[in-house]
Amino acid sequence: MTPRKQRGRVLASIGGGGIWLMRGAWGSGVLGRTTQTLGNLASGYIYGRDVSLPWLILSGALFVLGALFIALVREPEVAEV
C-alpha cells in the first residue's frame, strides 16, 4: 500500500522482512534495528527492578497498539500498483 515512489525508502527505514543475512542474522531496517537495540538495553534495567514488569508493559503496549490499529488503520479503496 506504500506509494511506488516511496517504497524503497520506506523499506530501507523500517525493514522489508523476510531477508536472512550472514548465517541466520535477521536483516531489518534502520528504525527497526535501532528500536531493537534500545529495547534490549531498557529491558535489562526493567527486569532488574521487577521480574514481572516486562510482561505488564508488554500486555499494556499490545492492548494500546491493538486499539490504535482498530481505530486508525483503514483499507484503501484502490491499491496503488
N, C-alpha and C positions, 0 to 999 in steps of 0.2 A: 504494500500500500504506500510505500515511500515513492515520491515522485522520481521519475527516471533520472533527472539531472542531479539529484541529491543522493542517490543510492550508494555510490562509492564512499562518500564522506561519512554518511550515517553508519554504514557497515564497518568502516575503519575506526570510528569512535566508540561504538557500543559492542562491536564484535558480531561476526556473521554466524557463529556457532557451527558445530559440525566439522571443525577442522582440527585434526590431531597433528601435532608437530613434535619432532625430536623425541622419539620413543615414548609417546604417550602423554607428553605435556600438552595441556589444553590451550589452544590458541584463542585469544579473545582480544577485544579492542582496548583502547587506551582507558576509557572510562570504566569498563568492566574490571580490568586488572587493577586500576587504582583503588576502586571501592573494595575489591577483594583484599588488597594489602592493608588498607585502613581497617577493614572489618576484622581481619586476623589479629592485628595489633590491639584493637579495642576489646576483642573477645577475651584475651588473656587477662586484662585488667578487670573486666566484668565478672569473669568466672572466679577470680581471686577474691572478690567481695562477697559473692554468694553463688553457690553452685547451681541454684535453681533460677537465678536471674536471667541467664541467656534464653532459657525456654519461655519465660514470661515475656521477654522482649520480642522473641520470635513470634509467639502467639499473637501479641498485640499488633505487631507490624503486619502480619499476614491478614489479620482482620481489617485493618485500615486499608491496606492495598487492595483487598478484595472489594471492599465498599467503594473505593475510588474507581476501580476498574468497572464495576457495575454502573456507577453514576456517570462516568466521563467517556468511556470508550463507546463509539458508535461505528457501525459498519457503514462504509461509504456507499453511496448509491451506485456509482460506477467506478470500478477499479481501473487505475491507470496502467497501461501495458507498456 
